[in-house]
Each structure stands twice: as structure tokens, then as C-alpha cells.
Amino acid sequence: MIKLYGFAVSNYYNMVKLALLEKNIPFEEVSAMASQDASYKAKSPMGKVPCIETPHGFLSETSAILNYLEDVHPTPALLPADAWARAKVREIAHGLELYIELQARRHFGHVFFGGPKSDAAVEEVKPVVENGLNALRQLSSGQWICGDQFTQADIVAYYTFGYAAMAMKAVYGHDIVAAVPGLGDKLARIGARATTSKVDADQQAAMAAFMAQKQAGG
């Protein structure tokens, strides 16, 4: 059985968790925090979450994990059968990570944990995110994020915008979901899936516990 290492507050952890649920793959959750300890880096070489333990060994990096799951459990498919269509899904997912999620993440420490605001991040993040939103407007079409099939692009988009939208709104007053026509409806459609509701409920419970521990000084 696959073991999923990480914690339910992490949006990347939840991308993998949703893919496992969508594919009906049995898995066990193992609580783990990102760490530079040698024992954890033996599992995840960059010390990041999530990682998975498979019959072949450990695997990290969310995109690699999602593609591994697709290869070993091809049905139900989270990528189209056509090679070009698969590439377009990956194009959108990669763009979301590079130009929206990782950019907005520069504000997470300030917005979510009360850390100092970075003037450099305030100046640098918004134009990159705007370019990412322009790309999404150009590439996204159909009922879902990339066409008329629920794919990896939907999983990445849902858990990208969940935190990124809050961070961008807090720092800039900018509603990045409303900036892409139809995106709000697509994200709501993704959120209405039974699998997503399960992941979201676990995420909310984990976040509440995490914030309570932080407030208690733990």
C-alpha cells in the first residue's frame, strides 16, 4: 500500500491526496513535516512534503508523484489519452505552480503566520502572477480547467488558488479568481466533488489544530 507523508495543511499534500482518492488507490497517511533532518531527507531529498512510499521506494515532488500515479494506475484517468492534450494539461499545471502558487507563497509567512512583510516580494510577485493569470486565461477552456475532462490541471488549480487567492487579496486587494472569467465556477465545480470535500474537511480540521497549537505557543 502507498504511504503518503506530509500534513493536511499543505496544499501540495492535498493535491496528491485528491489524486489518490480520485483514482481509488488505497493509501495510508503518515504525519510528517518538512525537515532537513537526514532521516527525513532519506525519503524526500529536498526535505519537502509530500512524498510517497511505494513498493519501489520513496518518491517526492508533487508533479512527479501525480505522473507516477497516472502511470501505475491509469484508470480512472487524470490525463487525456491524446499526447497533445496531455501536454496541454501539464503546461497549465506547471504554469500554475511556477507563476501563481510559488509566487503567492512568498507572502504566506506574512499573511498566514504574522511574519514581516517583504517589500521585495510586494514589488516582485504581482507582475509575475498577472502574467500567470494571462496565460491561464489564454489556455483554459471547456467545463474544467483544461477542456471537458477532470484532470491533474484541476487538482493543481484548486489547491493553488485556495491559498494564493487569500494571500493576493490580503496583500494587494486583488481577487485573482475573479480576474479569470469562469474560473470561480470551475473551482466551485471541483470543490463540489465528493473526493474534494473529503480532502477539504481534513484540511480545515488540520488547519484549526495547527493554529490552536501555534496560539498556545506549541
C-alpha positions as CSV (number, residue, x, y, z in Angstrom):
1,M,0.0,0.0,0.0
2,I,1.2,3.5,-0.8
3,K,2.1,5.7,2.2
4,L,1.6,9.4,1.9
5,Y,3.9,11.5,4.0
6,G,3.0,15.1,4.9
7,F,0.3,17.0,6.7
8,A,-3.2,18.1,5.6
9,V,-2.5,21.9,5.9
10,S,-0.1,21.6,2.9
11,N,-1.8,22.3,-0.5
12,Y,0.8,20.1,-2.3
13,Y,0.0,17.2,0.1
14,N,-3.7,17.7,-0.7
15,M,-3.0,17.6,-4.5
16,V,-1.6,14.1,-4.1
17,K,-4.2,13.1,-1.6
18,L,-7.0,14.1,-4.0
19,A,-5.4,12.2,-6.9
20,L,-5.2,9.1,-4.7
21,L,-8.9,9.4,-3.8
22,E,-9.9,10.1,-7.4
23,K,-8.1,7.0,-8.6
24,N,-9.4,4.9,-5.7
25,I,-5.9,3.9,-4.7
26,P,-5.6,2.5,-1.2
27,F,-3.1,4.6,0.8
28,E,-2.0,5.3,4.4
29,E,-1.4,8.8,5.6
30,V,1.8,9.3,7.7
31,S,2.1,12.6,9.5
32,A,5.3,14.4,8.6
33,M,6.6,18.0,8.5
34,A,9.1,19.3,6.0
35,S,12.5,18.7,7.5
36,Q,16.2,18.9,6.8
37,D,16.9,16.0,9.1
38,A,18.9,13.3,7.5
39,S,16.2,10.7,8.4
40,Y,13.5,12.5,6.5
41,K,15.8,13.6,3.6
42,A,16.4,9.9,3.0
43,K,12.8,9.8,2.0
44,S,12.4,13.2,0.4
45,P,15.8,14.5,-0.8
46,M,14.9,18.2,-0.6
47,G,13.2,17.7,2.8
48,K,9.8,18.7,1.4
49,V,6.3,17.4,1.7
50,P,4.7,15.4,0.3
51,C,6.5,12.3,-0.5
52,I,5.1,8.8,-1.0
53,E,6.5,5.4,-0.2
54,T,5.9,2.8,-2.9
55,P,6.8,-0.8,-3.4
56,H,9.8,0.6,-5.4
57,G,11.0,3.1,-2.8
58,F,10.3,6.8,-2.0
59,L,9.2,9.5,-4.4
60,S,9.0,13.2,-3.9
61,E,8.0,16.3,-5.9
62,T,4.2,16.6,-6.5
63,S,4.3,16.6,-10.3
64,A,6.4,13.5,-10.3
65,I,4.1,11.8,-7.8
66,L,1.0,12.7,-9.9
67,N,2.6,11.3,-13.0
68,Y,3.7,8.2,-11.3
69,L,0.2,7.5,-10.0
70,E,-1.1,8.0,-13.6
71,D,1.4,5.5,-14.9
72,V,0.8,2.8,-12.4
73,H,-3.0,3.4,-12.0
74,P,-4.1,4.7,-15.5
75,T,-7.8,4.4,-14.7
76,P,-9.7,6.5,-13.9
77,A,-7.6,8.8,-16.0
78,L,-6.4,12.2,-14.7
79,L,-4.7,12.9,-18.1
80,P,-6.3,12.7,-21.5
81,A,-5.4,9.8,-23.8
82,D,-4.2,12.1,-26.6
83,A,-0.5,13.1,-26.3
84,W,-1.1,16.7,-27.2
85,A,-4.0,17.1,-24.8
86,R,-1.9,15.5,-22.0
87,A,0.9,18.0,-22.8
88,K,-1.6,20.9,-22.5
89,V,-2.8,19.7,-19.1
90,R,0.8,19.6,-17.9
91,E,1.5,23.0,-19.4
92,I,-1.3,24.6,-17.4
93,A,-0.4,22.7,-14.2
94,H,3.3,23.7,-14.5
95,G,2.4,27.3,-15.2
96,L,0.1,27.4,-12.1
97,E,2.9,26.2,-9.9
98,L,5.6,28.4,-11.2
99,Y,3.8,31.7,-11.8
100,I,1.0,31.7,-9.3
101,E,1.5,29.3,-6.4
102,L,5.2,29.7,-5.9
103,Q,4.9,33.5,-6.3
104,A,2.0,34.0,-3.9
105,R,3.8,31.6,-1.5
106,R,6.3,34.4,-0.9
107,H,3.6,36.2,1.1
108,F,2.4,33.1,3.1
109,G,4.6,33.8,6.1
110,H,3.2,37.3,6.4
111,V,-0.4,36.6,5.6
112,F,-1.0,33.3,7.4
113,F,1.6,33.4,10.2
114,G,2.1,37.0,11.1
115,G,5.6,37.3,9.8
116,P,7.1,40.5,8.4
117,K,6.0,41.8,5.1
118,S,8.7,41.6,2.4
119,D,8.9,44.8,0.4
120,A,10.8,42.9,-2.4
121,A,8.0,40.3,-2.6
122,V,5.3,43.0,-2.7
123,E,7.1,44.6,-5.7
124,E,8.0,41.4,-7.5
125,V,5.2,39.0,-7.0
126,K,2.2,40.8,-8.5
127,P,3.5,41.2,-12.1
128,V,4.5,37.6,-12.3
129,V,1.1,36.4,-11.0
130,E,-0.5,38.7,-13.5
131,N,1.4,37.0,-16.3
132,G,0.4,33.7,-14.9
133,L,-3.3,34.7,-14.9
134,N,-3.0,36.0,-18.5
135,A,-1.6,32.6,-19.5
136,L,-4.4,30.8,-17.7
137,R,-7.0,33.0,-19.5
138,Q,-5.4,32.0,-22.8
139,L,-5.0,28.3,-22.1
140,S,-8.1,27.3,-20.1
141,S,-11.2,26.3,-21.9
142,G,-14.2,23.9,-21.5
143,Q,-16.1,22.7,-18.5
144,W,-12.9,22.1,-16.4
145,I,-9.6,23.9,-16.2
146,C,-8.2,22.2,-19.3
147,G,-11.1,21.0,-21.5
148,D,-14.1,18.8,-20.7
149,Q,-12.3,16.1,-18.7
150,F,-11.4,16.4,-15.0
151,T,-7.6,16.3,-14.9
152,Q,-4.4,17.0,-13.0
153,A,-4.8,20.6,-14.0
154,D,-8.0,20.8,-11.9
155,I,-6.3,19.3,-8.9
156,V,-3.3,21.7,-9.2
157,A,-5.6,24.7,-9.8
158,Y,-7.9,24.0,-6.9
159,Y,-5.1,23.8,-4.3
160,T,-3.1,26.6,-5.9
161,F,-5.9,29.2,-5.8
162,G,-7.1,28.1,-2.3
163,Y,-4.1,29.8,-0.5
164,A,-2.8,32.0,-3.3
165,A,-6.1,33.9,-3.7
166,M,-6.2,34.6,0.0
167,A,-2.6,35.9,0.0
168,M,-3.1,38.1,-3.1
169,K,-6.3,39.5,-1.7
170,A,-4.6,40.3,1.7
171,V,-1.5,42.0,0.2
172,Y,-2.9,43.7,-2.9
173,G,-6.7,43.6,-2.5
174,H,-6.6,41.7,-5.8
175,D,-9.2,39.0,-6.5
176,I,-7.2,36.7,-8.7
177,V,-10.0,34.2,-9.2
178,A,-12.4,36.9,-10.5
179,A,-9.6,38.0,-12.8
180,V,-10.0,34.9,-14.9
181,P,-13.5,34.6,-16.5
182,G,-15.3,31.4,-15.5
183,L,-12.5,30.3,-13.1
184,G,-14.7,30.7,-10.0
185,D,-17.4,28.4,-11.4
186,K,-14.7,25.8,-12.3
187,L,-13.2,25.9,-8.9
188,A,-16.6,25.5,-7.3
189,R,-17.3,22.5,-9.6
190,I,-14.0,20.9,-8.4
191,G,-14.8,21.7,-4.8
192,A,-18.2,20.1,-5.1
193,R,-16.7,16.6,-5.9
194,A,-17.1,14.1,-3.0
195,T,-13.4,13.4,-3.0
196,T,-12.5,17.1,-2.8
197,S,-15.0,17.6,0.0
198,K,-13.2,14.9,2.0
199,V,-9.8,16.4,1.4
200,D,-11.1,19.9,2.3
201,A,-12.7,18.7,5.5
202,D,-9.4,17.1,6.6
203,Q,-7.5,20.3,5.6
204,Q,-9.8,22.5,7.7
205,A,-9.6,20.3,10.7
206,A,-5.8,20.2,10.4
207,M,-5.6,24.0,10.0
208,A,-7.7,24.6,13.1
209,A,-5.5,22.2,15.1
210,F,-2.3,23.8,13.7
211,M,-3.5,27.4,14.5
212,A,-4.6,26.4,18.0
213,Q,-1.2,24.8,18.7
214,K,0.5,27.9,17.4
215,Q,-1.6,30.2,19.6
216,A,-0.8,28.1,22.6
217,G,2.9,28.5,21.8
218,G,3.5,25.0,20.7
